[in-house]
Amino acid sequence: MTGELDINILDPHWQQLQSLLRVGQGHEASAYLKLGVSVIAADPWTGEPRKRLVSHAFLEVSEPDRISTSPLHVTWSTRGYMRLLSEAMNADLMPAIVHTHPGGAACFSEQDDANEAELARTARLKGTRGLASIVLGGDGSVAARVWAPSGERVIAQSVRAVGGRVQSWSSGKPAVDAPHLERQARLFGRGFNAQVRSLRVAVVGCGGTGSAAALLLARLGIGHILLIDKDTLDETNLSRVHGSRRSDATSPTNKVDIIEREVLAAGLGTRVAKVIGWVGEPELRDGLKSCDFIFGCTDDHSGRLLLNRLAYFYGIPVIDVGLRMRPVPGGHDIFGRVTTLVPGQPCLLCGKVINAQRAAEESLERSDPAEFHKRKQEAYVIGAGDPAPAVVTFTTEMACVAVNELIAALTGFHGEGGMIPNRARRFHAQDDRFLGVAQSPVCPVCSQDHYWGRGDVQPFLDVVG
């Protein structure tokens, strides 16, 4: 097994794992997980391979399989373990065993090493992708590793519990404290700066909201930013793309190049990777899968549709931003929206943010422009109309709202639930609304857990075409 390893545990599964510490009543307890696998051939910042595991399903150790337990040990029958191996192998998932250390810190003892070596040998003979092991400490700590089919033991560099709140545990050295972030540490504590320095964040769309979000993230201390946009700057963008200059429009410059220039010029230690292209291109998959958060600042429906599925398949929180501005009789309708996407919360389809017809038309325009324009002339497609109104103060304000949701995920500053699923700001009415979006019972993305944490599948995101 090559490259770094990290593990994302989706909040529904994390809550089930936490229950092990409660029901054990001071004795060790155990459970199983099935993990989706995300293979990253080349991290966009280092070029090195990485692997991420994502929790797909939690399985209890059944009562008949429990043999004995104490504050220092737990044993159980291998009947359920053999079923776990078979199910994982058939679904191309990685099996995982979980146990608790209720009286202390999460660590791997010599006894764990000996027991797991035999379990890993069985998993290897069964033909699985390896065996993961996770330990939960009573002090709140977490440790994890993988026994690769080769027999190699690989320590997870980080483990994250991913939901409205995002908690993380790292096995590596803490980030060096940055003096320029000292004042935000006074509010959220020293650990906050270490968290943000460790994050990899993508900004999809570098226009009015995306440019503001990217520069805010860099000043917040985010360690790695991935910029994705296919467009060059034109004169109408100058009023709202942060960091842009008239010379960028005179000699058309890619928006990602502008934002990269400004982030690096600030000299705050943020590493920037960039891609000039549409978010759905296969070449971008490694970059997206490498991220810990993704900001959706694009106005195309097909791009949103892809990010909507990716959030659930890979357990990567997506913070989606949208604005609508239009004059109406006697005034103005100025509406901003921030939606956060994590398994367990409703998706953009259920919130009716994505227009499936528009998404299909945008895909047709990219893949077959001649056919698209033919259908447009025949009024079979809506097509792209006149540019929508845009004002820098409104786009920037919604970028701030979006970045604050990331801070809420890390700190819970506006509630233990962390990120707000749906916030709508009506500028003209001077109010915020927190929309209760119901999950459609037939939504294949968010209301059924079949895709949650599924990781890599063929075709990508289980989408044909």
C-alpha positions as CSV (number, residue, x, y, z in Angstrom):
1,M,0.0,0.0,0.0
2,T,1.5,3.3,-1.1
3,G,0.8,6.9,0.0
4,E,-0.9,8.4,3.0
5,L,-4.1,7.0,4.5
6,D,-7.0,8.8,6.1
7,I,-10.5,7.7,7.2
8,N,-13.8,9.5,7.1
9,I,-16.6,8.2,9.4
10,L,-20.0,9.5,8.5
11,D,-22.0,11.0,11.4
12,P,-24.8,8.4,11.4
13,H,-22.1,5.7,11.8
14,W,-20.1,7.8,14.2
15,Q,-23.1,8.1,16.6
16,Q,-23.5,4.3,16.5
17,L,-19.8,3.9,17.3
18,Q,-20.1,6.4,20.2
19,S,-22.9,4.3,21.6
20,L,-20.3,1.5,22.2
21,L,-18.7,3.5,24.9
22,R,-22.0,4.1,26.6
23,V,-23.5,0.6,26.4
24,G,-20.2,-1.0,27.5
25,Q,-20.5,0.6,30.9
26,G,-16.8,0.7,31.5
27,H,-16.1,-2.7,29.7
28,E,-14.6,-2.9,26.2
29,A,-17.1,-3.3,23.3
30,S,-16.8,-4.1,19.6
31,A,-18.5,-3.6,16.3
32,Y,-17.9,-3.8,12.5
33,L,-17.8,-1.3,9.7
34,K,-17.8,-1.7,6.0
35,L,-15.7,1.0,4.3
36,G,-15.8,2.5,0.9
37,V,-12.4,3.0,-0.7
38,S,-11.3,6.1,-2.5
39,V,-8.0,5.7,-4.4
40,I,-6.3,8.9,-5.3
41,A,-3.6,8.4,-7.9
42,A,-2.1,11.8,-7.5
43,D,-2.8,14.3,-4.8
44,P,-3.1,17.7,-6.5
45,W,-0.7,19.5,-4.1
46,T,2.0,16.8,-3.8
47,G,1.5,14.6,-6.9
48,E,1.8,11.6,-4.5
49,P,-0.8,8.7,-4.2
50,R,-3.2,8.7,-1.3
51,K,-6.1,6.5,-0.1
52,R,-9.2,7.5,1.9
53,L,-11.6,5.1,3.5
54,V,-15.2,6.2,4.1
55,S,-17.7,4.4,6.4
56,H,-20.5,2.8,4.4
57,A,-22.3,0.7,6.9
58,F,-22.2,-0.1,10.7
59,L,-22.8,-3.7,11.9
60,E,-23.3,-4.7,15.5
61,V,-21.6,-7.8,16.9
62,S,-24.7,-9.9,17.6
63,E,-25.5,-11.0,21.1
64,P,-24.9,-14.8,20.4
65,D,-21.4,-13.8,19.0
66,R,-20.3,-12.0,22.2
67,I,-18.1,-14.2,24.3
68,S,-16.6,-12.1,27.1
69,T,-15.7,-8.6,28.1
70,S,-14.0,-6.6,30.8
71,P,-12.4,-3.2,31.2
72,L,-9.3,-4.6,29.6
73,H,-10.5,-7.0,26.9
74,V,-13.3,-8.0,24.6
75,T,-13.7,-11.3,22.7
76,W,-16.3,-12.4,20.2
77,S,-17.0,-15.3,17.9
78,T,-15.7,-15.1,14.3
79,R,-19.0,-16.2,12.8
80,G,-20.1,-12.6,12.2
81,Y,-16.6,-11.7,11.2
82,M,-16.6,-14.2,8.4
83,R,-20.0,-12.8,7.2
84,L,-18.4,-9.4,7.2
85,L,-15.5,-10.5,5.0
86,S,-17.9,-12.1,2.5
87,E,-20.1,-9.1,2.3
88,A,-17.2,-6.7,2.0
89,M,-15.5,-8.8,-0.7
90,N,-18.7,-9.2,-2.8
91,A,-19.3,-5.4,-2.6
92,D,-15.7,-4.4,-3.2
93,L,-15.6,-2.7,0.2
94,M,-13.0,-2.9,3.0
95,P,-14.0,-4.6,6.3
96,A,-13.2,-2.9,9.6
97,I,-13.2,-4.0,13.2
98,V,-13.8,-1.5,16.0
99,H,-13.2,-1.8,19.7
100,T,-13.2,0.6,22.7
101,H,-10.7,1.4,25.4
102,P,-13.2,2.9,27.8
103,G,-10.7,3.5,30.6
104,G,-8.0,5.4,28.7
105,A,-6.6,6.5,25.4
106,A,-7.0,4.9,21.9
107,C,-3.9,2.9,21.1
108,F,-2.9,-0.5,19.7
109,S,-1.6,-2.9,22.4
110,E,0.6,-5.9,21.8
111,Q,-2.4,-8.1,22.3
112,D,-4.2,-6.1,19.5
113,D,-1.2,-6.7,17.2
114,A,-1.3,-10.4,17.8
115,N,-5.1,-10.8,17.4
116,E,-5.4,-8.5,14.4
117,A,-2.5,-10.3,12.6
118,E,-4.6,-13.5,12.6
119,L,-7.8,-11.6,11.5
120,A,-5.9,-9.8,8.8
121,R,-4.5,-13.2,7.5
122,T,-8.0,-14.5,7.3
123,A,-9.1,-11.4,5.4
124,R,-6.2,-11.8,3.0
125,L,-7.1,-15.4,2.3
126,K,-10.7,-14.3,1.8
127,G,-9.6,-11.9,-0.9
128,T,-10.6,-8.6,0.7
129,R,-9.0,-5.2,0.0
130,G,-7.3,-5.4,3.5
131,L,-8.6,-5.0,7.0
132,A,-9.1,-1.7,8.9
133,S,-8.9,-1.5,12.7
134,I,-10.3,1.5,14.7
135,V,-9.9,2.0,18.5
136,L,-12.1,4.5,20.4
137,G,-10.7,5.8,23.7
138,G,-12.8,6.8,26.7
139,D,-10.9,10.1,26.7
140,G,-12.3,11.0,23.3
141,S,-9.2,9.9,21.3
142,V,-9.3,7.8,18.1
143,A,-6.6,5.6,16.5
144,A,-6.9,3.7,13.2
145,R,-4.8,1.6,10.9
146,V,-5.1,-0.8,8.0
147,W,-3.5,-4.2,7.5
148,A,-2.8,-4.2,3.7
149,P,-3.1,-7.5,1.7
150,S,0.7,-7.4,1.6
151,G,0.8,-7.7,5.4
152,E,2.0,-4.1,5.8
153,R,0.5,-2.1,8.7
154,V,-0.4,1.5,7.7
155,I,-1.3,4.1,10.3
156,A,-4.1,6.5,9.4
157,Q,-2.7,10.0,9.3
158,S,-6.1,11.4,10.2
159,V,-9.6,10.2,11.2
160,R,-12.6,12.5,10.7
161,A,-16.1,12.2,12.0
162,V,-18.1,14.0,9.2
163,G,-21.5,15.5,9.6
164,G,-22.9,18.9,10.5
165,R,-20.0,18.9,12.9
166,V,-16.6,17.8,11.7
167,Q,-14.1,16.4,14.3
168,S,-10.6,15.2,13.5
169,W,-7.8,13.3,15.1
170,S,-4.3,13.3,13.7
171,S,-1.4,10.8,14.2
172,G,1.1,13.2,12.7
173,K,2.9,16.3,14.0
174,P,0.6,19.2,14.8
175,A,0.9,22.2,12.4
176,V,3.3,24.9,13.4
177,D,1.4,27.8,14.9
178,A,1.1,30.8,12.7
179,P,1.5,34.2,14.4
180,H,-0.8,35.9,11.9
181,L,-3.7,33.7,13.1
182,E,-3.2,34.4,16.8
183,R,-6.3,36.6,17.1
184,Q,-8.7,33.9,15.8
185,A,-7.0,31.4,18.2
186,R,-8.1,33.7,21.0
187,L,-11.7,33.0,20.1
188,F,-11.7,29.4,19.1
189,G,-8.5,28.1,20.9
190,R,-5.1,27.0,19.6
191,G,-6.4,23.7,18.2
192,F,-8.6,25.6,15.7
193,N,-5.6,26.9,13.8
194,A,-4.1,23.5,13.6
195,Q,-7.4,22.1,12.2
196,V,-7.7,24.7,9.5
197,R,-4.0,24.4,8.5
198,S,-4.6,20.6,8.0
199,L,-7.5,21.1,5.6
200,R,-7.7,20.6,1.9
201,V,-10.5,22.7,0.4
202,A,-11.7,23.0,-3.2
203,V,-13.5,26.1,-4.6
204,V,-15.5,25.2,-7.7
205,G,-16.2,28.4,-9.6
206,C,-13.9,31.4,-9.2
207,G,-16.4,34.2,-10.0
208,G,-18.1,36.6,-7.6
209,T,-18.7,34.2,-4.7
210,G,-15.9,31.8,-5.4
211,S,-13.1,34.4,-5.6
212,A,-14.3,36.0,-2.3
213,A,-14.5,32.5,-0.7
214,A,-11.1,31.5,-1.8
215,L,-9.4,34.6,-0.5
216,L,-11.3,34.4,2.8
217,L,-10.2,30.7,3.2
218,A,-6.6,31.6,2.6
219,R,-6.8,34.4,5.3
220,L,-8.5,31.9,7.6
221,G,-5.4,29.7,7.4
222,I,-6.6,26.9,5.2
223,G,-3.4,24.9,4.3
224,H,-4.3,23.7,0.8
225,I,-6.8,25.2,-1.7
226,L,-7.8,23.7,-5.0
227,L,-9.2,26.2,-7.6
228,I,-11.4,25.0,-10.4
229,D,-12.9,27.2,-13.2
230,K,-12.8,27.0,-16.9
231,D,-13.4,30.7,-17.7
232,T,-11.2,33.7,-18.4
233,L,-11.9,37.1,-17.0
234,D,-13.9,39.6,-19.0
235,E,-14.7,43.2,-18.4
236,T,-18.1,42.5,-16.8
237,N,-16.3,40.4,-14.2
238,L,-14.1,43.2,-12.9
239,S,-16.8,44.6,-10.6
240,R,-17.0,41.4,-8.4
241,V,-14.1,39.0,-9.0
242,H,-11.8,39.7,-6.0
243,G,-8.2,40.3,-6.9
244,S,-8.9,41.0,-10.6
245,R,-7.3,43.9,-12.5
246,R,-8.2,45.6,-15.7
247,S,-5.1,44.1,-17.3
248,D,-6.6,40.7,-16.6
249,A,-9.5,41.5,-18.8
250,T,-7.4,43.3,-21.5
251,S,-5.2,40.2,-21.9
252,P,-7.8,37.6,-20.9
253,T,-6.5,35.7,-17.9
254,N,-8.0,32.6,-16.4
255,K,-9.9,33.2,-13.2
256,V,-7.9,30.5,-11.4
257,D,-4.7,32.2,-12.3
258,I,-5.9,35.5,-10.8
259,I,-6.9,33.9,-7.5
260,E,-3.7,31.9,-7.3
261,R,-1.7,35.0,-7.8
262,E,-3.5,36.9,-5.0
263,V,-3.3,34.0,-2.5
264,L,0.4,33.5,-3.1
265,A,1.1,37.2,-3.0
266,A,-0.4,37.4,0.5
267,G,2.4,35.0,1.7
268,L,0.3,33.3,4.3
269,G,1.6,29.8,3.7
270,T,-1.4,28.4,1.7
271,R,-0.5,25.9,-1.0
272,V,-2.5,26.4,-4.2
273,A,-3.4,23.9,-6.9
274,K,-5.5,24.9,-9.8
275,V,-7.4,23.3,-12.7
276,I,-8.7,25.1,-15.8
277,G,-11.7,23.1,-16.7
278,W,-15.2,22.0,-15.9
279,V,-15.7,20.2,-12.6
280,G,-17.1,17.1,-14.2
281,E,-14.0,16.3,-16.3
282,P,-12.4,13.0,-15.4
283,E,-9.0,14.7,-14.8
284,L,-10.5,16.5,-11.8
285,R,-11.6,13.4,-9.9
286,D,-8.4,12.9,-7.9
287,G,-8.5,16.6,-6.9
288,L,-12.0,16.5,-5.7
289,K,-11.6,13.2,-3.8
290,S,-8.5,14.6,-2.1
291,C,-10.5,17.4,-0.4
292,D,-11.9,17.7,3.1
293,F,-14.5,20.4,2.1
294,I,-15.8,21.6,-1.3
295,F,-17.3,25.0,-1.9
296,G,-19.8,24.9,-4.8
297,C,-19.7,28.4,-6.3
298,T,-20.7,27.5,-9.8
299,D,-24.0,28.5,-11.4
300,D,-24.3,25.5,-13.8
301,H,-26.7,22.8,-12.9
302,S,-24.7,19.9,-14.2
303,G,-21.7,20.8,-12.0
304,R,-24.0,21.1,-9.0
305,L,-25.5,17.7,-9.8
306,L,-22.0,16.1,-9.7
307,L,-21.0,17.7,-6.4
308,N,-24.4,16.7,-5.0
309,R,-23.6,13.0,-5.5
310,L,-20.0,13.3,-4.6
311,A,-20.8,14.6,-1.1
312,Y,-22.7,11.4,-0.3
313,F,-20.4,8.9,-2.1
314,Y,-17.2,10.2,-0.5
315,G,-18.4,11.8,2.8
316,I,-16.9,15.2,1.7
317,P,-19.0,18.1,3.0
318,V,-20.1,20.4,0.1
319,I,-21.1,24.0,0.9
320,D,-23.1,25.2,-2.1
321,V,-23.8,28.9,-2.7
322,G,-26.4,30.4,-4.9
323,L,-27.8,33.9,-5.6
324,R,-30.7,35.3,-7.5
325,M,-31.1,39.0,-8.2
326,R,-33.8,40.6,-10.3
327,P,-35.8,43.8,-10.5
328,V,-39.5,43.4,-9.7
329,P,-42.4,45.9,-10.0
330,G,-41.8,48.5,-7.2
331,G,-38.5,47.1,-6.0
332,H,-36.0,44.3,-6.1
333,D,-35.8,40.6,-5.3
334,I,-32.3,39.8,-4.0
335,F,-32.0,36.3,-2.6
336,G,-28.9,34.4,-1.4
337,R,-28.7,30.7,-0.4
338,V,-26.2,28.5,1.3
339,T,-26.8,24.7,1.5
340,T,-24.6,22.3,3.2
341,L,-24.5,18.7,2.0
342,V,-23.5,15.7,4.2
343,P,-25.0,12.2,4.5
344,G,-28.0,12.4,6.8
345,Q,-29.2,15.7,5.4
346,P,-31.3,16.5,2.4
347,C,-29.6,17.1,-1.0
348,L,-29.9,19.7,-3.7
349,L,-32.4,17.6,-5.6
350,C,-34.7,17.4,-2.7
351,G,-34.3,21.1,-2.1
352,K,-35.2,21.7,-5.8
353,V,-32.0,23.7,-6.3
354,I,-31.0,21.7,-9.3
355,N,-33.0,21.7,-12.5
356,A,-32.4,18.3,-14.1
357,Q,-33.5,19.5,-17.5
358,R,-31.0,22.4,-17.4
359,A,-28.3,20.0,-16.2
360,A,-28.9,17.7,-19.3
361,E,-28.9,20.7,-21.6
362,E,-25.6,22.0,-20.2
363,S,-24.1,18.5,-20.7
364,L,-25.3,18.5,-24.3
365,E,-23.8,21.9,-24.9
366,R,-20.4,20.7,-23.8
367,S,-20.5,17.3,-25.6
368,D,-22.3,18.3,-28.8
369,P,-22.4,22.1,-29.3
370,A,-23.9,21.8,-32.8
371,E,-26.8,19.7,-31.6
372,F,-27.4,22.0,-28.7
373,H,-27.6,25.1,-30.8
374,K,-29.9,23.3,-33.3
375,R,-32.3,22.3,-30.5
376,K,-32.1,25.9,-29.1
377,Q,-33.1,27.3,-32.4
378,E,-36.0,24.9,-32.5
379,A,-36.9,25.9,-28.9
380,Y,-36.4,22.4,-27.5
381,V,-33.9,23.7,-24.9
382,I,-33.8,26.7,-22.6
383,G,-30.2,27.5,-23.3
384,A,-28.1,30.2,-21.8
385,G,-29.9,33.6,-21.8
386,D,-28.7,37.0,-21.0
387,P,-26.2,37.2,-18.1
388,A,-27.9,37.4,-14.7
389,P,-27.6,40.5,-12.6
390,A,-24.7,40.5,-10.1
391,V,-23.5,42.9,-7.5
392,V,-20.3,42.5,-5.6
393,T,-21.6,43.3,-2.1
394,F,-24.2,40.6,-2.3
395,T,-21.9,37.9,-3.8
396,T,-19.3,38.7,-1.2
397,E,-21.7,38.6,1.7
398,M,-22.9,35.1,0.7
399,A,-19.3,34.0,0.4
400,C,-18.8,35.1,4.0
401,V,-21.9,33.1,5.1
402,A,-20.6,30.0,3.3
403,V,-17.1,30.2,4.9
404,N,-18.7,30.7,8.3
405,E,-20.5,27.4,7.8
406,L,-17.0,25.7,7.6
407,I,-16.1,27.4,10.8
408,A,-19.3,26.2,12.4
409,A,-18.5,22.6,11.3
410,L,-15.2,22.8,13.1
411,T,-16.3,24.8,16.2
412,G,-20.0,24.5,16.6
413,F,-20.1,28.2,17.3
414,H,-23.8,28.5,16.3
415,G,-24.9,25.3,17.8
416,E,-23.8,21.7,18.5
417,G,-25.4,20.7,15.2
418,G,-22.7,22.5,13.3
419,M,-23.5,23.5,9.8
420,I,-27.0,24.8,9.0
421,P,-28.5,22.6,6.3
422,N,-30.3,25.4,4.4
423,R,-30.0,29.2,5.0
424,A,-31.7,31.7,2.8
425,R,-30.9,35.4,3.0
426,R,-33.5,37.8,1.6
427,F,-31.6,41.0,1.3
428,H,-34.6,43.1,0.2
429,A,-36.6,41.8,3.2
430,Q,-33.7,42.1,5.7
431,D,-34.1,38.6,7.0
432,D,-32.6,35.2,7.1
433,R,-34.7,32.0,6.9
434,F,-33.6,28.5,7.9
435,L,-35.4,26.3,5.5
436,G,-36.7,22.9,6.5
437,V,-36.2,20.8,3.3
438,A,-37.8,17.4,3.4
439,Q,-35.9,14.4,2.0
440,S,-37.8,12.8,-0.8
441,P,-38.4,9.1,0.2
442,V,-37.5,8.0,-3.3
443,C,-34.3,10.2,-3.7
444,P,-31.6,7.8,-4.6
445,V,-28.8,10.1,-3.3
446,C,-29.7,11.4,0.2
447,S,-32.8,9.5,1.5
448,Q,-31.3,6.0,1.1
449,D,-27.9,5.0,2.5
450,H,-27.0,2.7,-0.5
451,Y,-24.6,5.4,-1.8
452,W,-23.4,6.9,1.5
453,G,-19.7,6.4,1.8
454,R,-19.6,4.0,-1.2
455,G,-16.4,5.5,-2.5
456,D,-15.0,4.4,-5.9
457,V,-17.4,2.6,-8.2
458,Q,-17.6,2.1,-11.9
459,P,-18.9,4.2,-13.5
460,F,-17.9,7.2,-11.4
461,L,-20.6,8.1,-8.9
462,D,-22.7,5.3,-10.6
463,V,-23.6,7.7,-13.4
464,V,-23.8,6.5,-17.0
465,G,-23.1,9.1,-19.7
